[in-house]
Amino acid sequence: MATYSDKELLEMFHTDQSSYAFNLLVRKYQKKIYAHVRRIVIDHDDANDVVQNIFIKVWKGLEKFNEDSELYTWIYRISVNESLTFLKKKRTKFFIPIHNVEKEMSDKIDAGEHFSGDEIEKKLQKALLTLPEKQRIVFNLRYYDEMPYEEMSKVLGTSVGALKASYHIAAKKIEENLLGR
């Protein structure tokens, strides 16, 4: 299967091939978006639900996408917002305080039903859950997705300096957590 650039996919979307272009776009980004969302919401089934909602929003918004940013930046922004909205709804739906949601997600890492990772990766994931959501997202985007700060700034609407500081603080907290300080 041929690989299309985002520009080509957008051009194709604005023709009578919109469904085909969207299918290609989903194939291109689904794994990356799933991995990103999974690191935020932890649970496999929850991540699948959130990813489905993300691509529904992408489908509905593509017609109005004005290319002020890169397509994948726009999709990442939607994925961050949908993930945070999901966690917020989960807390309010069950009236669960924030630390209990993180504990529940930590327990899912231990259960390992849909989590494949060695013990070090599990410890890292648990350490990440001790961070505030924004720091966790910044850490995930930088560490796992290797996203440049400039791109992260566009996704999160935060200054590069604030993102660097947030990443540094998150990395320090994770180090302290892993070393048991």
N, C-alpha and C positions, 0 to 999 in steps of 0.2 A: 504494500500500500504506500502510495506517495505521501511524503510529508509536505504539508503546506505551511507557509508563513502565516502569521496572524493577519497580516494585510491581505493576503490571498483569501483567507477564510472569511474575512469581513466583506471583501468584494463579492465573493460567492454568496454570502448570506443575503446581500442586497439584490440578488437576482432570483430567478425561479428555483434556485437550488438551496434555499434557506435551510430546509430540513437536513439535507446532506451535509451542508457546511457546519451546521450545529452538531451533528453526529461526529464529524471529524474533530471539532473543537473539544467535545466531551472526551473523545478518545485521547486527544493530545494532553489534556490537563487533569483528567479524572484521578489518576494515581497520585500525582503531586498534591492535588487538593485534598484527596482522602487522607494522605499521610499527614498533611498540615492540620487538618481538622481532628484527626485521631489523637494527635499529640495534645490538643486542647481539651477535647471532651472525653478522651481515654477509651470509652466503651465502643466496641466495634459496631454494634447495632445503632447506637446513637450517632456515631460518625457517618454511617450509611444514610441515616435519615437527614442529617444536616447537609451532607453532600448533595442529596437529591434536591433539597430546598434551594441550595446554592445554584444548581444548574437550572432550576425552574426560574429563579430570579434572573440568571444570565439570559435565558431564552426570552423572557419578557422585556429585558432591558436592552438587548442587542440592537433593536431597531433604533433606539435613541442614543446609543453609544456614540459619542462625538469625537473620540480619539484624542481627547486632551491628555490622556495617559496611555501607556501600553495596555494592550488587552489583558495580559496576564496580571498586571498590576491591579487593574479593575476587578478581575476575578478574585484575586487574593484579598482585596478590600472587602468584597462581598463575603468571602469565606470567614474572615476575621469577625465581621459584624454578625453573621449568622451563628457562628460558634458562640460568641458572647451572649447573643440573644437566647440561644438554646440553654446555656447554663443559667442565665437569669430566670428564664421561665421554669426551669427545673427546680430552682430554689424556691420560687414563689408558689409553684404548684404544690409542692410538698411542705412548704413553710420550713425549709431546711436552712439553718445558718450556713454561711460560707465554709467554715471549717469542716462541717459534716459532709458537704458535697465533696470536698477534696479528700476526706477520709474514705468516702464511698468509692471514689475513683481510684484511690490507692489500693483499696481492697480488690478492685477489679484487676489491677496489675498483678496482685498476688495470686488471684484465681487463675490467671494466665490462660483462660479459655481461648481468647482470640489475640493474646499478646505473645508474640514470639521475640524473645530477647534473653540474653544471658543475665546472670545475677547483677552484673555491673550496670547493664542497661536498665534493669528494673529499679535499682537503687537511684540511678539518675532520674528516671521518670518520677519516682516518689519524691526526690529532692525538688524537682520542678514543681510539683504540686504544692510545695510549701511557699512558693512565690506568689505575689499578687498576680492577677490575670494578665495585666499589661506587661509586666516584666517577663512572665512566662512566654507570652507571644513574641516579644522582642528576642528573647533567648532562642526560641524555636526557629524564628525566621533567620536569625544570624547563624546559629550553630548547625542546625539540620539542613536548612534550605540554602545556606551560604548567600543569603540575599545582601547585596550592598546596602549600606546605611541610606544612601540617597534614594534607592528604590523603596526601602522600608519607610522612609519619610513620606513618600507618595501614598503608600498603602495605608499607613496609620495616621497620616495627617499630623505628624509630630516632627519637631526639628531634629536635624542630624545630631546635634550636640546632646540633646535630651536622650536620644536613642542610644548613643554611645555610653552615656552615663548609666542609663537603665541596664544596658547589657553588662557593663562592668560590675554594677551592684548585684545583678542576678548571678553572674558567674562567681562572685565572691561568696554570696549566700549559699550557692550550690556546693562550692568547695568546702565551706564550713560545715554544711550538713553532711557531706560525704565523709569528712574527717571526724565527725562527731563532736564538734566544738560547740 
